[in-house]
Amino acid sequence: MYFHLRAVPPSALRNSATWFQRLFDDDWDAVRERIGRHREEVLDKQYGEVELFYSGLPPNHAPEGPRTHVVLGGRPVFHADPSLPPFLLLTASQVTGVAAYLEAADFNDLWRHARAELLRPYRVSDAEPQVRGLYAATHRDLTAFYTRSADHGDAVVKWLVA
C-alpha cells in the first residue's frame, strides 16, 4: 500500500476519476524519476502516522489549513469503483500554503508533540534515533516536493494505491 502525491499543472487537470487513474498508471521507473525531481512523492503504509505528525491527534487535531493538507487534505474526487479510496486534490493555492507551512515548520517542535504516539508501536527505547531520522527525512522530502510544486504553480493529486 502506497500513498502517492503528484504535482500537476492546473491547466492539465481534468475533473474525472478516470483521468486521475491514468495519472497514477506509470511504471516504477517513471515514478522514481519524478521523485528524484521532486515532482512526485510516495509515502509507505505509515502515511497515517505522517498525517499524525503534522495534524496531531483529536482532540488536539489542528484546525483546517495547510498542516492538515500535507498528507490527507484535499477535495475528494470519487473513484468510479466505490471500493477504492477517492483521489484527493489540492489547488495550486493550497499547495502554496502547504509549502509555506512546511518551510516554516520546526521539525523539533513537530517531533516533540508527536513523539510518544509515533514511538508507541516500537516498544524499545533505542528505536527513537532511527524513527526520528525517518520522520526527518520524510519532512525534508515533503518540503522539497511541495516547495517545488508551489514554485511551478502546480496542483497536487493524491491517491492511496493498494
N, C-alpha and C positions, 0 to 999 in steps of 0.2 A: 504494500500500500504506500503510495507516494502522493504528496500534495504539491502540485505544480503551480508556479506563478509565472506568468508570461507577459512581457511587455508587448503592446500592440499599438500602432499609431491609431488615433481615434478615427481617422478617415477610412481605415481598413475594417473597422468593426462592423459586424452585422448582428442584428438582434435575432439571432437564430441559434438554437441549441445544436443544430446540425453543423452550422459553420464553426461553432466553438469546439465541437467534437473533432472536426477535421484539423483544427488548430493544434490539438494535442496528439495527433496520429503520427508524429515524426518518430524516426528511429532514435536509439540512444546516442548514436554518434552526433546527430544534429542537435540533440538536447545538450550534450556535453559541450559542444562548440558554442552554443548560445549562453550556457552557464559561464564559460570562460570569458565571454564578452559582457557579462552582467545583463543579458537580455532575457534570461530565464533563471529561475531558482527552483530547487526541488528540496522539499523537506520530507524526511522519512516518516515512519508511522508515529514518531514522537511529536508531530506537529501540534497536537493538543497541549503538550507541555510548553511548547514555544508560545502558543497563544496565552497560556497562563503567565509566562514570563513577562509578557507585555501588558496584559489586561488585568491580571490579578484574579483572585477567586471571589465569588459572591460571599458575603455581602459587600465586600470592598471592590467589586468589579468596577473598572474605570467607566466613566460616562462615555457615551458615543462620541467618537472622534478619532483622530489619527492613530492613537495607540491601540484602539480596538479594530482598526482596519489593517494592521500589519499582516495578520495571518488569516483570520476568518471573516474579516469585514468585506462588505461589498454588496451590491444589489444582486439577488439571486436571479439566475436565468435557468429555468427548469428544463431538465433533460427530457427528451421525448420518451425515454424509458423511465417511468416513475420509480423504479427500484434503484436507479442510480442517483447519486447526490447531485444537486444543482451546481452549475457553474456560478462563480461569483465575479462581479465586475466592479472595479474601481475606476472612476472617471480620472481624467488627467489631473483635474484639480485636487481630487482626493489623494492621488499618488504624490503630488507635490507636498501636500500636508503630511503624509506619512514620511516622506524623505526628510522634511524639516524636523519632524519629531525624532526620527532615528538619529539624525546628525547631532541633535542637541541632547539626546538621552545619555544619562550617566550609567554606563554598564554596571558599575559597582553598586549603585543605588537600586537598579532593577534586580540585580542578583540578591542583594540583602533582603528585599521584600519577598522574593520567590524561593529563596534558598531552601528553607525547611521542606516545603512541598516538593521541590524538584529532587531533593536528595532522598526523600522518603522511600522510593522503590529500591534503593541500593542497600540500605541497612548495614553499611560498613563505613567506618569513619574515614578510611583512606580513599574513598571514591571521590571526595569533593574536588581535588585539583583537576582530575580528568573530566568530570561532569562540568565544572565551571569553565574549563577550556573549550569544551564542545559548545556551550552556550555563547561564549565569547566569539568563537569562530562563526557561529550562526548569525550572531548580531552583526559582525563585520560584513558577512556575505549579504544579508538582507539590506543593510545600509547601502552597500555598493549597488545592489540591484535597484532599489527604489531611487537612489540618487541619480543613477544613470537613466532610469526610466523618466524621472522628472526632467532631467536635462534635455531629453529628447521630446518632451511634451506628450509622452505615451500614457495610455490607459493600461490597466493590468487586469488580465483574466486569470482566474484561479480555478483549479479543479482537483478533486480528490480522485486519484486513479487507483483502482483496486486491482 
